[in-house]
Amino acid sequence: GPCKQIGPALEQIADELGGQVTVAKINIDDSPMTPSKLGVKGIPTLMLFKDGQMTSMKVGAMPKGKIVEWLAEAGVKTDAA
């Protein structure tokens, strides 16, 4: 449900900010050990990584505008910033 709900927004962001960010999606059914390794407590969980280190995490579905705001706050150059 919520994961599929934000999928199109993430794909749009990947297209629009391809030079700035890499969007990766993990299906926890296909990779059941990954959530515990990363400290995921709920889904969907969005994480930002820089230089291999997680810098920010958000849990729950967000509209595209909120995701873009979050990226801008993290220093990603977006049209919103």
PDB file of N, CA, C and O in Angstrom, chain B, residues numbered from 101:
ATOM      1  N   GLY B 101       0.810  -1.209   0.000  1.00  0.00           N
ATOM      2  CA  GLY B 101       0.000   0.000   0.000  1.00  0.00           C
ATOM      3  C   GLY B 101       0.845   1.261   0.000  1.00  0.00           C
ATOM      4  O   GLY B 101       1.088   1.837  -1.060  1.00  0.00           O
ATOM      5  N   PRO B 102       1.302   1.706   1.179  1.00  0.00           N
ATOM      6  CA  PRO B 102       2.057   2.958   1.242  1.00  0.00           C
ATOM      7  C   PRO B 102       3.334   2.940   0.409  1.00  0.00           C
ATOM      8  O   PRO B 102       3.719   3.961  -0.161  1.00  0.00           O
ATOM      9  N   CYS B 103       3.988   1.788   0.337  1.00  0.00           N
ATOM     10  CA  CYS B 103       5.217   1.705  -0.463  1.00  0.00           C
ATOM     11  C   CYS B 103       4.909   1.930  -1.937  1.00  0.00           C
ATOM     12  O   CYS B 103       5.623   2.655  -2.630  1.00  0.00           O
ATOM     13  N   LYS B 104       3.837   1.300  -2.404  1.00  0.00           N
ATOM     14  CA  LYS B 104       3.443   1.477  -3.808  1.00  0.00           C
ATOM     15  C   LYS B 104       2.927   2.886  -4.043  1.00  0.00           C
ATOM     16  O   LYS B 104       3.039   3.411  -5.150  1.00  0.00           O
ATOM     17  N   GLN B 105       2.367   3.498  -3.019  1.00  0.00           N
ATOM     18  CA  GLN B 105       1.840   4.857  -3.124  1.00  0.00           C
ATOM     19  C   GLN B 105       2.954   5.868  -3.402  1.00  0.00           C
ATOM     20  O   GLN B 105       2.755   6.796  -4.186  1.00  0.00           O
ATOM     21  N   ILE B 106       4.121   5.706  -2.775  1.00  0.00           N
ATOM     22  CA  ILE B 106       5.199   6.680  -2.972  1.00  0.00           C
ATOM     23  C   ILE B 106       6.114   6.315  -4.141  1.00  0.00           C
ATOM     24  O   ILE B 106       6.967   7.113  -4.528  1.00  0.00           O
ATOM     25  N   GLY B 107       5.948   5.131  -4.701  1.00  0.00           N
ATOM     26  CA  GLY B 107       6.790   4.686  -5.810  1.00  0.00           C
ATOM     27  C   GLY B 107       6.855   5.668  -6.964  1.00  0.00           C
ATOM     28  O   GLY B 107       7.953   6.017  -7.396  1.00  0.00           O
ATOM     29  N   PRO B 108       5.713   6.133  -7.485  1.00  0.00           N
ATOM     30  CA  PRO B 108       5.761   7.086  -8.603  1.00  0.00           C
ATOM     31  C   PRO B 108       6.493   8.387  -8.251  1.00  0.00           C
ATOM     32  O   PRO B 108       7.207   8.938  -9.089  1.00  0.00           O
ATOM     33  N   ALA B 109       6.324   8.876  -7.033  1.00  0.00           N
ATOM     34  CA  ALA B 109       7.022  10.102  -6.620  1.00  0.00           C
ATOM     35  C   ALA B 109       8.531   9.872  -6.600  1.00  0.00           C
ATOM     36  O   ALA B 109       9.298  10.735  -7.027  1.00  0.00           O
ATOM     37  N   LEU B 110       8.957   8.714  -6.106  1.00  0.00           N
ATOM     38  CA  LEU B 110      10.393   8.413  -6.072  1.00  0.00           C
ATOM     39  C   LEU B 110      10.963   8.296  -7.479  1.00  0.00           C
ATOM     40  O   LEU B 110      12.085   8.732  -7.733  1.00  0.00           O
ATOM     41  N   GLU B 111      10.196   7.711  -8.393  1.00  0.00           N
ATOM     42  CA  GLU B 111      10.651   7.601  -9.776  1.00  0.00           C
ATOM     43  C   GLU B 111      10.778   8.976 -10.420  1.00  0.00           C
ATOM     44  O   GLU B 111      11.732   9.224 -11.158  1.00  0.00           O
ATOM     45  N   GLN B 112       9.824   9.879 -10.150  1.00  0.00           N
ATOM     46  CA  GLN B 112       9.891  11.244 -10.680  1.00  0.00           C
ATOM     47  C   GLN B 112      11.117  11.966 -10.118  1.00  0.00           C
ATOM     48  O   GLN B 112      11.834  12.647 -10.851  1.00  0.00           O
ATOM     49  N   ILE B 113      11.350  11.813  -8.820  1.00  0.00           N
ATOM     50  CA  ILE B 113      12.502  12.462  -8.187  1.00  0.00           C
ATOM     51  C   ILE B 113      13.796  11.917  -8.783  1.00  0.00           C
ATOM     52  O   ILE B 113      14.729  12.677  -9.040  1.00  0.00           O
ATOM     53  N   ALA B 114      13.856  10.616  -9.001  1.00  0.00           N
ATOM     54  CA  ALA B 114      15.050  10.007  -9.607  1.00  0.00           C
ATOM     55  C   ALA B 114      15.305  10.594 -10.986  1.00  0.00           C
ATOM     56  O   ALA B 114      16.452  10.865 -11.340  1.00  0.00           O
ATOM     57  N   ASP B 115      14.239  10.796 -11.777  1.00  0.00           N
ATOM     58  CA  ASP B 115      14.385  11.381 -13.109  1.00  0.00           C
ATOM     59  C   ASP B 115      14.809  12.844 -13.024  1.00  0.00           C
ATOM     60  O   ASP B 115      15.695  13.281 -13.758  1.00  0.00           O
ATOM     61  N   GLU B 116      14.178  13.597 -12.131  1.00  0.00           N
ATOM     62  CA  GLU B 116      14.423  15.034 -12.043  1.00  0.00           C
ATOM     63  C   GLU B 116      15.774  15.371 -11.411  1.00  0.00           C
ATOM     64  O   GLU B 116      16.403  16.364 -11.779  1.00  0.00           O
ATOM     65  N   LEU B 117      16.215  14.557 -10.471  1.00  0.00           N
ATOM     66  CA  LEU B 117      17.431  14.862  -9.722  1.00  0.00           C
ATOM     67  C   LEU B 117      18.505  13.806  -9.940  1.00  0.00           C
ATOM     68  O   LEU B 117      19.351  13.590  -9.072  1.00  0.00           O
ATOM     69  N   GLY B 118      18.475  13.155 -11.086  1.00  0.00           N
ATOM     70  CA  GLY B 118      19.393  12.063 -11.373  1.00  0.00           C
ATOM     71  C   GLY B 118      20.852  12.400 -11.172  1.00  0.00           C
ATOM     72  O   GLY B 118      21.639  11.539 -10.778  1.00  0.00           O
ATOM     73  N   GLY B 119      21.226  13.640 -11.438  1.00  0.00           N
ATOM     74  CA  GLY B 119      22.614  14.038 -11.234  1.00  0.00           C
ATOM     75  C   GLY B 119      22.963  14.301  -9.783  1.00  0.00           C
ATOM     76  O   GLY B 119      24.138  14.370  -9.421  1.00  0.00           O
ATOM     77  N   GLN B 120      21.944  14.448  -8.952  1.00  0.00           N
ATOM     78  CA  GLN B 120      22.136  14.796  -7.543  1.00  0.00           C
ATOM     79  C   GLN B 120      21.978  13.604  -6.601  1.00  0.00           C
ATOM     80  O   GLN B 120      22.687  13.488  -5.601  1.00  0.00           O
ATOM     81  N   VAL B 121      21.034  12.721  -6.939  1.00  0.00           N
ATOM     82  CA  VAL B 121      20.715  11.604  -6.040  1.00  0.00           C
ATOM     83  C   VAL B 121      20.570  10.308  -6.829  1.00  0.00           C
ATOM     84  O   VAL B 121      20.293  10.309  -8.029  1.00  0.00           O
ATOM     85  N   THR B 122      20.764   9.223  -6.127  1.00  0.00           N
ATOM     86  CA  THR B 122      20.467   7.902  -6.661  1.00  0.00           C
ATOM     87  C   THR B 122      19.345   7.341  -5.806  1.00  0.00           C
ATOM     88  O   THR B 122      19.478   7.260  -4.585  1.00  0.00           O
ATOM     89  N   VAL B 123      18.249   6.955  -6.429  1.00  0.00           N
ATOM     90  CA  VAL B 123      17.123   6.373  -5.711  1.00  0.00           C
ATOM     91  C   VAL B 123      17.221   4.864  -5.842  1.00  0.00           C
ATOM     92  O   VAL B 123      17.282   4.328  -6.948  1.00  0.00           O
ATOM     93  N   ALA B 124      17.236   4.186  -4.707  1.00  0.00           N
ATOM     94  CA  ALA B 124      17.276   2.728  -4.694  1.00  0.00           C
ATOM     95  C   ALA B 124      16.109   2.229  -3.854  1.00  0.00           C
ATOM     96  O   ALA B 124      15.858   2.740  -2.763  1.00  0.00           O
ATOM     97  N   LYS B 125      15.409   1.248  -4.357  1.00  0.00           N
ATOM     98  CA  LYS B 125      14.289   0.668  -3.626  1.00  0.00           C
ATOM     99  C   LYS B 125      14.631  -0.783  -3.294  1.00  0.00           C
ATOM    100  O   LYS B 125      15.192  -1.507  -4.117  1.00  0.00           O
ATOM    101  N   ILE B 126      14.286  -1.190  -2.085  1.00  0.00           N
ATOM    102  CA  ILE B 126      14.511  -2.568  -1.663  1.00  0.00           C
ATOM    103  C   ILE B 126      13.174  -3.170  -1.265  1.00  0.00           C
ATOM    104  O   ILE B 126      12.435  -2.600  -0.462  1.00  0.00           O
ATOM    105  N   ASN B 127      12.876  -4.324  -1.832  1.00  0.00           N
ATOM    106  CA  ASN B 127      11.678  -5.071  -1.464  1.00  0.00           C
ATOM    107  C   ASN B 127      12.052  -5.960  -0.280  1.00  0.00           C
ATOM    108  O   ASN B 127      12.870  -6.869  -0.420  1.00  0.00           O
ATOM    109  N   ILE B 128      11.457  -5.702   0.885  1.00  0.00           N
ATOM    110  CA  ILE B 128      11.848  -6.462   2.071  1.00  0.00           C
ATOM    111  C   ILE B 128      11.449  -7.928   1.980  1.00  0.00           C
ATOM    112  O   ILE B 128      12.004  -8.765   2.692  1.00  0.00           O
ATOM    113  N   ASP B 129      10.500  -8.246   1.118  1.00  0.00           N
ATOM    114  CA  ASP B 129      10.156  -9.653   0.923  1.00  0.00           C
ATOM    115  C   ASP B 129      11.298 -10.384   0.216  1.00  0.00           C
ATOM    116  O   ASP B 129      11.542 -11.562   0.477  1.00  0.00           O
ATOM    117  N   ASP B 130      11.990  -9.685  -0.674  1.00  0.00           N
ATOM    118  CA  ASP B 130      13.114 -10.270  -1.404  1.00  0.00           C
ATOM    119  C   ASP B 130      14.416 -10.215  -0.608  1.00  0.00           C
ATOM    120  O   ASP B 130      15.316 -11.026  -0.828  1.00  0.00           O
ATOM    121  N   SER B 131      14.515  -9.259   0.317  1.00  0.00           N
ATOM    122  CA  SER B 131      15.736  -9.066   1.118  1.00  0.00           C
ATOM    123  C   SER B 131      15.366  -8.949   2.598  1.00  0.00           C
ATOM    124  O   SER B 131      15.498  -7.872   3.180  1.00  0.00           O
ATOM    125  N   PRO B 132      14.907 -10.035   3.211  1.00  0.00           N
ATOM    126  CA  PRO B 132      14.371  -9.940   4.583  1.00  0.00           C
ATOM    127  C   PRO B 132      15.381  -9.547   5.656  1.00  0.00           C
ATOM    128  O   PRO B 132      14.969  -9.088   6.722  1.00  0.00           O
ATOM    129  N   MET B 133      16.678  -9.703   5.426  1.00  0.00           N
ATOM    130  CA  MET B 133      17.671  -9.343   6.441  1.00  0.00           C
ATOM    131  C   MET B 133      18.053  -7.857   6.401  1.00  0.00           C
ATOM    132  O   MET B 133      18.544  -7.311   7.389  1.00  0.00           O
ATOM    133  N   THR B 134      17.829  -7.223   5.275  1.00  0.00           N
ATOM    134  CA  THR B 134      18.253  -5.835   5.112  1.00  0.00           C
ATOM    135  C   THR B 134      17.596  -4.884   6.111  1.00  0.00           C
ATOM    136  O   THR B 134      18.304  -4.058   6.686  1.00  0.00           O
ATOM    137  N   PRO B 135      16.285  -4.952   6.350  1.00  0.00           N
ATOM    138  CA  PRO B 135      15.683  -3.994   7.293  1.00  0.00           C
ATOM    139  C   PRO B 135      16.325  -4.032   8.679  1.00  0.00           C
ATOM    140  O   PRO B 135      16.593  -2.978   9.257  1.00  0.00           O
ATOM    141  N   SER B 136      16.576  -5.215   9.219  1.00  0.00           N
ATOM    142  CA  SER B 136      17.158  -5.279  10.558  1.00  0.00           C
ATOM    143  C   SER B 136      18.586  -4.741  10.558  1.00  0.00           C
ATOM    144  O   SER B 136      19.012  -4.132  11.539  1.00  0.00           O
ATOM    145  N   LYS B 137      19.328  -4.954   9.478  1.00  0.00           N
ATOM    146  CA  LYS B 137      20.697  -4.437   9.390  1.00  0.00           C
ATOM    147  C   LYS B 137      20.714  -2.916   9.403  1.00  0.00           C
ATOM    148  O   LYS B 137      21.657  -2.304   9.903  1.00  0.00           O
ATOM    149  N   LEU B 138      19.658  -2.304   8.848  1.00  0.00           N
ATOM    150  CA  LEU B 138      19.608  -0.841   8.741  1.00  0.00           C
ATOM    151  C   LEU B 138      18.747  -0.187   9.820  1.00  0.00           C
ATOM    152  O   LEU B 138      18.593   1.035   9.831  1.00  0.00           O
ATOM    153  N   GLY B 139      18.185  -0.987  10.726  1.00  0.00           N
ATOM    154  CA  GLY B 139      17.388  -0.427  11.810  1.00  0.00           C
ATOM    155  C   GLY B 139      15.994   0.006  11.398  1.00  0.00           C
ATOM    156  O   GLY B 139      15.416   0.894  12.024  1.00  0.00           O
ATOM    157  N   VAL B 140      15.446  -0.600  10.362  1.00  0.00           N
ATOM    158  CA  VAL B 140      14.113  -0.246   9.887  1.00  0.00           C
ATOM    159  C   VAL B 140      13.069  -0.809  10.852  1.00  0.00           C
ATOM    160  O   VAL B 140      13.079  -1.999  11.169  1.00  0.00           O
ATOM    161  N   LYS B 141      12.171   0.062  11.313  1.00  0.00           N
ATOM    162  CA  LYS B 141      11.120  -0.343  12.241  1.00  0.00           C
ATOM    163  C   LYS B 141       9.739  -0.347  11.594  1.00  0.00           C
ATOM    164  O   LYS B 141       8.819  -0.984  12.107  1.00  0.00           O
ATOM    165  N   GLY B 142       9.585   0.344  10.491  1.00  0.00           N
ATOM    166  CA  GLY B 142       8.302   0.421   9.804  1.00  0.00           C
ATOM    167  C   GLY B 142       8.528   0.652   8.323  1.00  0.00           C
ATOM    168  O   GLY B 142       9.608   1.059   7.894  1.00  0.00           O
ATOM    169  N   ILE B 143       7.484   0.382   7.552  1.00  0.00           N
ATOM    170  CA  ILE B 143       7.599   0.597   6.115  1.00  0.00           C
ATOM    171  C   ILE B 143       6.457   1.477   5.638  1.00  0.00           C
ATOM    172  O   ILE B 143       5.348   1.398   6.167  1.00  0.00           O
ATOM    173  N   PRO B 144       6.716   2.306   4.655  1.00  0.00           N
ATOM    174  CA  PRO B 144       7.997   2.535   4.004  1.00  0.00           C
ATOM    175  C   PRO B 144       8.949   3.344   4.887  1.00  0.00           C
ATOM    176  O   PRO B 144       8.521   4.165   5.698  1.00  0.00           O
ATOM    177  N   THR B 145      10.220   3.100   4.715  1.00  0.00           N
ATOM    178  CA  THR B 145      11.272   3.879   5.367  1.00  0.00           C
ATOM    179  C   THR B 145      12.143   4.468   4.272  1.00  0.00           C
ATOM    180  O   THR B 145      12.600   3.758   3.377  1.00  0.00           O
ATOM    181  N   LEU B 146      12.366   5.756   4.352  1.00  0.00           N
ATOM    182  CA  LEU B 146      13.237   6.452   3.405  1.00  0.00           C
ATOM    183  C   LEU B 146      14.518   6.816   4.128  1.00  0.00           C
ATOM    184  O   LEU B 146      14.483   7.307   5.256  1.00  0.00           O
ATOM    185  N   MET B 147      15.642   6.578   3.485  1.00  0.00           N
ATOM    186  CA  MET B 147      16.940   6.880   4.084  1.00  0.00           C
ATOM    187  C   MET B 147      17.786   7.666   3.110  1.00  0.00           C
ATOM    188  O   MET B 147      17.732   7.450   1.899  1.00  0.00           O
ATOM    189  N   LEU B 148      18.570   8.582   3.654  1.00  0.00           N
ATOM    190  CA  LEU B 148      19.554   9.305   2.857  1.00  0.00           C
ATOM    191  C   LEU B 148      20.933   8.832   3.277  1.00  0.00           C
ATOM    192  O   LEU B 148      21.229   8.717   4.467  1.00  0.00           O
ATOM    193  N   PHE B 149      21.769   8.560   2.291  1.00  0.00           N
ATOM    194  CA  PHE B 149      23.142   8.154   2.540  1.00  0.00           C
ATOM    195  C   PHE B 149      24.076   9.131   1.847  1.00  0.00           C
ATOM    196  O   PHE B 149      23.796   9.598   0.743  1.00  0.00           O
ATOM    197  N   LYS B 150      25.175   9.433   2.495  1.00  0.00           N
ATOM    198  CA  LYS B 150      26.223  10.230   1.881  1.00  0.00           C
ATOM    199  C   LYS B 150      27.549   9.572   2.238  1.00  0.00           C
ATOM    200  O   LYS B 150      27.834   9.315   3.408  1.00  0.00           O
ATOM    201  N   ASP B 151      28.347   9.305   1.225  1.00  0.00           N
ATOM    202  CA  ASP B 151      29.638   8.645   1.411  1.00  0.00           C
ATOM    203  C   ASP B 151      29.501   7.340   2.188  1.00  0.00           C
ATOM    204  O   ASP B 151      30.348   7.013   3.020  1.00  0.00           O
ATOM    205  N   GLY B 152      28.431   6.596   1.912  1.00  0.00           N
ATOM    206  CA  GLY B 152      28.225   5.289   2.522  1.00  0.00           C
ATOM    207  C   GLY B 152      27.648   5.304   3.924  1.00  0.00           C
ATOM    208  O   GLY B 152      27.442   4.245   4.519  1.00  0.00           O
ATOM    209  N   GLN B 153      27.385   6.483   4.461  1.00  0.00           N
ATOM    210  CA  GLN B 153      26.839   6.599   5.809  1.00  0.00           C
ATOM    211  C   GLN B 153      25.427   7.162   5.763  1.00  0.00           C
ATOM    212  O   GLN B 153      25.163   8.122   5.038  1.00  0.00           O
ATOM    213  N   MET B 154      24.507   6.564   6.542  1.00  0.00           N
ATOM    214  CA  MET B 154      23.155   7.090   6.596  1.00  0.00           C
ATOM    215  C   MET B 154      23.175   8.432   7.316  1.00  0.00           C
ATOM    216  O   MET B 154      23.713   8.553   8.417  1.00  0.00           O
ATOM    217  N   THR B 155      22.582   9.438   6.679  1.00  0.00           N
ATOM    218  CA  THR B 155      22.562  10.775   7.257  1.00  0.00           C
ATOM    219  C   THR B 155      21.182  11.184   7.759  1.00  0.00           C
ATOM    220  O   THR B 155      21.062  12.092   8.581  1.00  0.00           O
ATOM    221  N   SER B 156      20.138  10.514   7.263  1.00  0.00           N
ATOM    222  CA  SER B 156      18.784  10.869   7.682  1.00  0.00           C
ATOM    223  C   SER B 156      17.842   9.721   7.360  1.00  0.00           C
ATOM    224  O   SER B 156      18.054   8.973   6.405  1.00  0.00           O
ATOM    225  N   MET B 157      16.792   9.591   8.177  1.00  0.00           N
ATOM    226  CA  MET B 157      15.793   8.544   7.968  1.00  0.00           C
ATOM    227  C   MET B 157      14.404   9.106   8.252  1.00  0.00           C
ATOM    228  O   MET B 157      14.211   9.853   9.211  1.00  0.00           O
ATOM    229  N   LYS B 158      13.457   8.746   7.425  1.00  0.00           N
ATOM    230  CA  LYS B 158      12.048   9.112   7.625  1.00  0.00           C
ATOM    231  C   LYS B 158      11.226   7.840   7.473  1.00  0.00           C
ATOM    232  O   LYS B 158      11.474   7.038   6.574  1.00  0.00           O
ATOM    233  N   VAL B 159      10.253   7.659   8.350  1.00  0.00           N
ATOM    234  CA  VAL B 159       9.367   6.497   8.275  1.00  0.00           C
ATOM    235  C   VAL B 159       7.972   6.979   7.893  1.00  0.00           C
ATOM    236  O   VAL B 159       7.450   7.941   8.458  1.00  0.00           O
ATOM    237  N   GLY B 160       7.385   6.290   6.925  1.00  0.00           N
ATOM    238  CA  GLY B 160       6.031   6.610   6.496  1.00  0.00           C
ATOM    239  C   GLY B 160       6.003   7.217   5.117  1.00  0.00           C
ATOM    240  O   GLY B 160       6.985   7.793   4.648  1.00  0.00           O
ATOM    241  N   ALA B 161       4.861   7.079   4.474  1.00  0.00           N
ATOM    242  CA  ALA B 161       4.685   7.630   3.132  1.00  0.00           C
ATOM    243  C   ALA B 161       4.598   9.151   3.214  1.00  0.00           C
ATOM    244  O   ALA B 161       3.979   9.702   4.125  1.00  0.00           O
ATOM    245  N   MET B 162       5.220   9.810   2.263  1.00  0.00           N
ATOM    246  CA  MET B 162       5.178  11.273   2.181  1.00  0.00           C
ATOM    247  C   MET B 162       4.860  11.656   0.749  1.00  0.00           C
ATOM    248  O   MET B 162       5.247  10.951  -0.183  1.00  0.00           O
ATOM    249  N   PRO B 163       4.153  12.776   0.563  1.00  0.00           N
ATOM    250  CA  PRO B 163       3.952  13.247  -0.803  1.00  0.00           C
ATOM    251  C   PRO B 163       5.272  13.724  -1.393  1.00  0.00           C
ATOM    252  O   PRO B 163       6.222  14.019  -0.668  1.00  0.00           O
ATOM    253  N   LYS B 164       5.317  13.794  -2.713  1.00  0.00           N
ATOM    254  CA  LYS B 164       6.541  14.172  -3.419  1.00  0.00           C
ATOM    255  C   LYS B 164       7.116  15.480  -2.894  1.00  0.00           C
ATOM    256  O   LYS B 164       8.327  15.579  -2.695  1.00  0.00           O
ATOM    257  N   GLY B 165       6.284  16.477  -2.668  1.00  0.00           N
ATOM    258  CA  GLY B 165       6.759  17.778  -2.198  1.00  0.00           C
ATOM    259  C   GLY B 165       7.509  17.681  -0.881  1.00  0.00           C
ATOM    260  O   GLY B 165       8.517  18.362  -0.693  1.00  0.00           O
ATOM    261  N   LYS B 166       7.037  16.852   0.022  1.00  0.00           N
ATOM    262  CA  LYS B 166       7.698  16.673   1.322  1.00  0.00           C
ATOM    263  C   LYS B 166       9.036  15.954   1.159  1.00  0.00           C
ATOM    264  O   LYS B 166      10.004  16.268   1.851  1.00  0.00           O
ATOM    265  N   ILE B 167       9.084  14.987   0.242  1.00  0.00           N
ATOM    266  CA  ILE B 167      10.344  14.282  -0.007  1.00  0.00           C
ATOM    267  C   ILE B 167      11.366  15.257  -0.573  1.00  0.00           C
ATOM    268  O   ILE B 167      12.526  15.248  -0.162  1.00  0.00           O
ATOM    269  N   VAL B 168      10.945  16.099  -1.514  1.00  0.00           N
ATOM    270  CA  VAL B 168      11.847  17.082  -2.114  1.00  0.00           C
ATOM    271  C   VAL B 168      12.323  18.079  -1.053  1.00  0.00           C
ATOM    272  O   VAL B 168      13.495  18.456  -1.040  1.00  0.00           O
ATOM    273  N   GLU B 169      11.421  18.508  -0.163  1.00  0.00           N
ATOM    274  CA  GLU B 169      11.811  19.408   0.934  1.00  0.00           C
ATOM    275  C   GLU B 169      12.874  18.752   1.811  1.00  0.00           C
ATOM    276  O   GLU B 169      13.864  19.382   2.183  1.00  0.00           O
ATOM    277  N   TRP B 170      12.657  17.481   2.135  1.00  0.00           N
ATOM    278  CA  TRP B 170      13.599  16.729   2.969  1.00  0.00           C
ATOM    279  C   TRP B 170      14.967  16.653   2.290  1.00  0.00           C
ATOM    280  O   TRP B 170      16.000  16.826   2.936  1.00  0.00           O
ATOM    281  N   LEU B 171      14.961  16.394   0.990  1.00  0.00           N
ATOM    282  CA  LEU B 171      16.224  16.340   0.243  1.00  0.00           C
ATOM    283  C   LEU B 171      16.921  17.703   0.273  1.00  0.00           C
ATOM    284  O   LEU B 171      18.136  17.779   0.453  1.00  0.00           O
ATOM    285  N   ALA B 172      16.146  18.775   0.098  1.00  0.00           N
ATOM    286  CA  ALA B 172      16.717  20.123   0.110  1.00  0.00           C
ATOM    287  C   ALA B 172      17.322  20.442   1.474  1.00  0.00           C
ATOM    288  O   ALA B 172      18.400  21.031   1.559  1.00  0.00           O
ATOM    289  N   GLU B 173      16.621  20.051   2.544  1.00  0.00           N
ATOM    290  CA  GLU B 173      17.141  20.276   3.895  1.00  0.00           C
ATOM    291  C   GLU B 173      18.452  19.518   4.101  1.00  0.00           C
ATOM    292  O   GLU B 173      19.309  19.943   4.875  1.00  0.00           O
ATOM    293  N   ALA B 174      18.598  18.399   3.405  1.00  0.00           N
ATOM    294  CA  ALA B 174      19.812  17.584   3.527  1.00  0.00           C
ATOM    295  C   ALA B 174      20.944  18.099   2.627  1.00  0.00           C
ATOM    296  O   ALA B 174      22.043  17.544   2.626  1.00  0.00           O
ATOM    297  N   GLY B 175      20.671  19.154   1.870  1.00  0.00           N
ATOM    298  CA  GLY B 175      21.713  19.737   1.051  1.00  0.00           C
ATOM    299  C   GLY B 175      21.690  19.365  -0.422  1.00  0.00           C
ATOM    300  O   GLY B 175      22.593  19.731  -1.176  1.00  0.00           O
ATOM    301  N   VAL B 176      20.657  18.637  -0.831  1.00  0.00           N
ATOM    302  CA  VAL B 176      20.528  18.293  -2.257  1.00  0.00           C
ATOM    303  C   VAL B 176      19.977  19.510  -2.986  1.00  0.00           C
ATOM    304  O   VAL B 176      18.983  20.096  -2.559  1.00  0.00           O
ATOM    305  N   LYS B 177      20.618  19.886  -4.079  1.00  0.00           N
ATOM    306  CA  LYS B 177      20.141  21.035  -4.852  1.00  0.00           C
ATOM    307  C   LYS B 177      18.902  20.624  -5.646  1.00  0.00           C
ATOM    308  O   LYS B 177      18.970  19.801  -6.559  1.00  0.00           O
ATOM    309  N   THR B 178      17.781  21.216  -5.278  1.00  0.00           N
ATOM    310  CA  THR B 178      16.504  20.947  -5.930  1.00  0.00           C
ATOM    311  C   THR B 178      15.932  22.283  -6.380  1.00  0.00           C
ATOM    312  O   THR B 178      16.468  23.336  -6.037  1.00  0.00           O
ATOM    313  N   ASP B 179      14.855  22.246  -7.142  1.00  0.00           N
ATOM    314  CA  ASP B 179      14.175  23.481  -7.530  1.00  0.00           C
ATOM    315  C   ASP B 179      13.599  24.176  -6.306  1.00  0.00           C
ATOM    316  O   ASP B 179      13.405  25.392  -6.302  1.00  0.00           O
ATOM    317  N   ALA B 180      13.321  23.376  -5.246  1.00  0.00           N
ATOM    318  CA  ALA B 180      12.741  23.934  -4.017  1.00  0.00           C
ATOM    319  C   ALA B 180      13.788  24.679  -3.193  1.00  0.00           C
ATOM    320  O   ALA B 180      13.442  25.487  -2.332  1.00  0.00           O
ATOM    321  N   ALA B 181      15.068  24.409  -3.454  1.00  0.00           N
ATOM    322  CA  ALA B 181      16.123  25.025  -2.637  1.00  0.00           C
ATOM    323  C   ALA B 181      16.729  26.225  -3.336  1.00  0.00           C
ATOM    324  O   ALA B 181      17.631  26.864  -2.793  1.00  0.00           O
TER     325      ALA B 181
END
